[in-house]
Amino acid sequence: MKTVIVTARPGHKARLSNVDPNAAGGLKKEEALEQFAELREKIADLQEVLYAEHRRSLLLIFQAMDTGGKDGAIKNLCNGLNPAGLRVISFKAPSQDELDHDFLWRAHLATPSKGMIGVWNRSHYEDVLIVRVHKLVTKKIWSARYDQINQFEKILTDNGTTLLKFMLHISKNEQKKRLQARLDNPENWWKFNPNDLKERALWSNYQQAYDDAINCCATDHAPWYIVPANHKWARNVAIAERILRILKKMDPRYPTPRFDPKTVTIE
């Protein structure tokens, strides 16, 4: 599959408005479903080695606009992985206890331990997104958080955690279709929140906030990946390809046993 992911790194800034959310890399749906199943199986094999190695960890961060597909992308990816080596965290509105600490406190508590793959549905980036758009703190506070986030992520990478940050990019029209689909199906009414329409009205504000967050926090050790996500099947393949590539680069190895297997006899 021709890559459709746009990578934001220092010196290579990206804008969501320049990324086609319909991009599929020339892939057809049936081909994508087959490729994704193969990719996920390979990811599962490497996850097993990473878990056994117990030296490093992988953190996958998913951000998106409402209906952007975070839940679906995570569900499809994790189906077939070993739950013992997986920890999925959903960042919702902060509790009072979390508000009583610095904004990175709850993020640090959720970081994956050695051998684990951590998956975050939303993340510490909400503190430079929704907080900014809704003016919950001053510009002086949220703008200072970019550097604080970069320092936090550098600490993680220096201590053996590899970060992959995915922005699932959909169009405003696609969001309209997905919101309407929830209203049209009574079984999906629980997914619909009238406040989603208020958030939708702030679309352009969120796009600007995302642009700034991506470009201010795209570093060599933790770049941002913008994933065209109007087509869920293309989105899944693009994400899986990138995760597999990074796991291969990490090259986990089974640990050397502390005994000589040849000397063990099982009666």
N, C-alpha and C positions, 0 to 999 in steps of 0.2 A: 504493500500500500504506500502510495506517495504521501509523505508526511503532510498533515494538515495543521499540526500544532505550530503555533507561533511562540517562539521563545523570547522572553524579555530578559536581557542581561545588561550590565553596565555598558553604556555606549551603544546599545541596540534597543532603544526604547520602542514600545509598541502602543498602539491606540486601538481600543475595541472597535471604533468606527472604521478602522482599516482592515478588520478581519471579517471574512465572509462566514457567518454562522451556518451557512448551508454547505460549506465545503465538505467533501467526502473523499477526496483523493482519488476519484475515479472508481471507487469501490461500489459494488452493488450490495443490496441488503443480504441476500443469501450468502454471498461470498464473505461478507462481514461476520455473519453469525458463525460460519465455519472457522474463520480465522480467529475469532475471539475465543472460541472453545479451545483451540490449540494453544493460544497464547496463555490463557488462564491455567491450563495444565502445566505449562512450563514454569509459570510463576509459582504454582503450588510446589513444584519440585524444588525450586530454589528457596522458597520459604522454609521448607523442611530443613535444608542445610543451614540457613541463617539461624533457625531456632536451635539446632544442634550445636552450632558454633558458639553461640552465647557470648559474643564479643561486641557486636554492633547492633544497631536497630535502624529501621526505616520508618519515616513519618510521611504519610500522604495527607495533604491538606486540600479540601474541596471547598471552593467558594462559588457562588452563582447568584444571579437574581432569583426572585421567587419563581418557582416552577422550572428552574434552570436544570434540574435533573440530578441533583446531588444524591438524593435517596436512591434513585434508580441506578446510578453509576456505581455507588458503593455496594448495593445489593447484588448487582451482577458480578462485580469484581470478587466479592467475598464468598460467593456461592462456590464451594469446592475447595476453599482454603482451610487450613487447619485452625479451628477456633482457639486451640491452646496457644497458638503463636500470634494471635490477633486481638487487638483491642480497639473497638470502635467507640468514639466519643462524639456526642452531639452537643454542640455549644448553643444553649438557649439563652434567654434573658438572664443576666447574672443575679444570683441570690443576694440577700443582704450581706451574708458573710463574705461573698466574693467582692461586693462593692466596698466592703470595709478594708480591702487589701488593694495593692497596686493592680493595674489591669492585666499584668502578665502572671499574676499569682496562680490563677486557676489553669492557665495554659501550662505552666511548668509542672503542676501536679498531674497533668494528663499526658505528659511525654512518655513515649514507650521505653520500657526497660530493655536490657540487653537481650538480643535474640528475637525481639518482638517486631511486628509490623503494626504501627499505630495508624488509625484512620480517623481523621477529624472532619465532621460534618459542620461546616462553619469553623471559626477559629478566633484567635486573637486579633485577626484583621477586622472583625466587627467593630473594634474600638477605634478604627480610622475610617469606617464606612457608615454604619447606621448612626453612630455617635456624632459623626461629622454632619451628615445630611439632616439630622433632626436637631442639630445644635445643642446636644446634651452637655457638651463641654465647650470651652472657648477654642478658637483656632490655635492659640498659643499652646494649649495642652495637646490637641490631637496632632498638630504638625510635629511636635517634639517626639511623638511616639514612633515615627518612622525610624529614627536612629535607634530608639530603644528596642524596636522589633529586630532591627538588623543585628544589634549586639546580642540579643537573646538567641537568635538563630545561629549566630557564630559560636556561641557557647555550646549549643547543641551539636553542631557539626564538629567542633574541636573535641567533643567527648564521645564521638562515635555514632552520631545519629545523622543519617542522610535524609534530607528534606526534598520532597517533591510537592510543589504548590500548583494546583490546577484551578484555573478560572474557567468554568463551563459557560461558554458564551452563546446565548440565544438572542434572537431578534425580538423586538417589541411585539411584532405581529405574531410570532410563535408563542410568546407568553400569553397573548390574548386567546389564541386557540386552546392552549392548555388550561387556562382558567375557565373558559367556556365548557370544555370537556368535563371538568369537575362538576359544573353546575348541571350539565345534561345527564349525569349519571348519579342517581340517588346513593349508590354505594360509595361514591366519592365525595359526597357532601361534607363529610368529616374533614376532608383535606382543604376545604374552602374556608377562608377567613375574610369577611368583608373588609378588614384592614388591608388586605392584599391590594385592593383597588386604590387605597390611599397611597400605598407604597409605589404602585404603578404610576401614579400621577407625578412621582418624583424621579421618574426614569432617567432623565438627563442629568439630574444631580448625582444619582448613583453611578452613572457611567463616568462622570468626571472624577468621582471619588475613587472608583476602581482604577481608572487610568493612573491617577497619582499614587495610589497604594502599590500598584504593580511596578511602576517605574521607579519609585523611591525605594522599594524594598526588593528589587531584582538585583541579586548579588551573584558573584561567581560561585559561592558555596551554596546558594539557595535561589536559583533563578525561578521566574514565574513561567508557567506554561498556559497559554490561552488555547482552549480546545473548542473548535466549532461544535456546537451541541444541538443544533436544530434537528439533526438526524441522530437518534439515540444509538443506533447500531454503529454508526461511524464514530461517534463519541467514545463508545466502549472500546472499540479497536484501538483508537488513537491513545487512549489512556493506558490500556494494557501493553501496547507496544513500548511506550515510554517507561513504564514500570519494569518490564522485562529487560529493557536495555540497561537501566540503572542497576538492577540486581546482578546482571552479568558483569557489569563494570565493578561492582562491589566484590564479586568473585568469592562468596562465602565458601568455607571449607569445613568438612567434618573434623571434629577435634581428634587429636591423637589419643588413643585409649591409655589409661594409666596402668594398664596391665598387658600382659602378653596373651592375646587370644589363643595362641597355639598351645599354651600351657593349661588351658581350662578344659576340664573333662566333666561333662554332665552325665551322671549315672542314671 
